[in-house]
Amino acid sequence: MTGVSVVTWTRACATADLVENRPLGVVVDEVAVCLVRTGGELFAVHDECTHEAVPLSEGEVDDGVIECWRHGSCFDLRTGAVLNLPAIRPVAVYPVREAADDVLVDVHHA
């Protein structure tokens, strides 16, 4: 079948490694990923602010939003949308799920 998208799940970390509202930076298939558990949901975004090459995993999380510590740009964890300047481009969002005791991410379908 052509045009069928296959999800490629790769283990990112153990579920026990995630703490509510505390971002975790990991590398999945050579891609920097920021994982966040907040409000009972799990999110995975590219671990780099689109304004400057700063890891988002070093930022703060509040109400489904991650803030870059360097200049204060905020991104929606669900959509990757940039919510304020100085960033003007969204951050990539990756499919993420839990399976048994593992967090799985697909960095090939951003």
N, C-alpha and C positions, 0 to 999 in steps of 0.2 A: 504494500500500500504506500502510495506516495502522499506526502503532505501530512502524515501522521507524526505528531510530536511525542517522543518517548521521554519520560521523566527518568533522569539518572540520579538516584539518591545516593549520597555519600555521607558516611558518618562524620559529624562535625565535633561532637563531644558527648559526654555522658549527661543524661538529664540532671543528675545530681550536681553537675558543674554550674548550673544556672541558678542564680539568686534573683528573686523578684526585684525588678527595677535597677538591676546592676548589669550594664552591658558587658559582654564577653567577646573579645577578639580572638578569632581562630583563622586558620588557613585551610581551605577546602579545595583540593585539586589546583593548588597554586594561586587561589583567589582569596584575598583578604575579606573576611566576612565578620560582621558584627551581629551577634545573637542577643536578643532581648526577650525576657519573659516579663510581661506586665499585664495587669488586669486579667490574669488567667489565660492570656493568649501568648503565642510564641511568634517572634518575627526574626527575619534575617535580611539584612541590608548590606550593601558594599561598605567595607570598613574604611572609607575615606571620604572626607568632606569634599564636595564638588567645588568649593571656593578655594581651598588650599589643601595640600596633601597632609592632612591631619587625621589620625584615626578617630572615627566616631565612637569607637569602643571606650575611649577615654572621656567621653562626655556624660551628660546627665540625662535621665529619662523621667518624663512626667506626662501622664495622661495620653499615652500613645504617640508621644513625640520625643525625638532624641535631639539634644542640643550639642553642637560642636563647642568644645571648651575654649577654642582659640579666639573666635570672633563672634560667637553667639548665633550662627545660622542654625535654624531648626528644620527638621525633616519629619514628615508623617511616616511612622513605621509601617503603616498598612500600604501606602501607595508610593512612598519615596518622594512625594512632592515637597518642594522647598517651600517653607512657610514664611521666611523673612530673609532680608539681605544680611550679609553681603553675598551669599550664594544665590545663583540665579538658575542653576540646573538641578534637576531632581537626582536623587541617589538611586542606584539600581536596587530592586527588591527581588529576593530569591524565594522560591517555594521552600517551605520548611515544615517538618512534621516530627512527631515523636513516635518511636517504635520500640517497644519494650523499655530498656533503660538508655536508649540512645536518641540523640537529636540528629536528624538527617536533613541535608540541604541539597538542592539541585542548583549549582552555580551556572549550569549551561542553559537555563531558561530564565533569564532575568527579564 
